[in-house]
Amino acid sequence: MERLINTKEAARLTGYTQCGIRLFVKQGVLKAYRMSPRAQMRFKESDLIKFMKENPDEKEPPLFDIWKEIRPFWAKVKNKLTDAEKDRLQSLQGVDLEGYLFAIKSLVEKYSADV
């Protein structure tokens, strides 16, 4: 059986960030394995090599650019969220990554004037 590696090792091997690796999985272009539904993702080295050969010019997923843009501001505004806003983010987290990031972006824009 082929050895499975974690996200950190997959990122190191491919040159992408761990976030980028997770987004590729979410987009369905990179295969990941889980030993149980809540377990961390694992990757076969052969799948990573295949992915890199089939996608030699692949850049970090565009969603990652959104996160890099808003991340510095997120820490400053996340404590200002209403309970409804927190509930909305909680409902999106892990289910709709794109919706989650765009919701964070809109909250950062809403509250950044106060920062």
Order of alpha helices (4+ residues) and beta strands (2+ residues): beta-alpha-alpha-beta-alpha-alpha-alpha-alpha
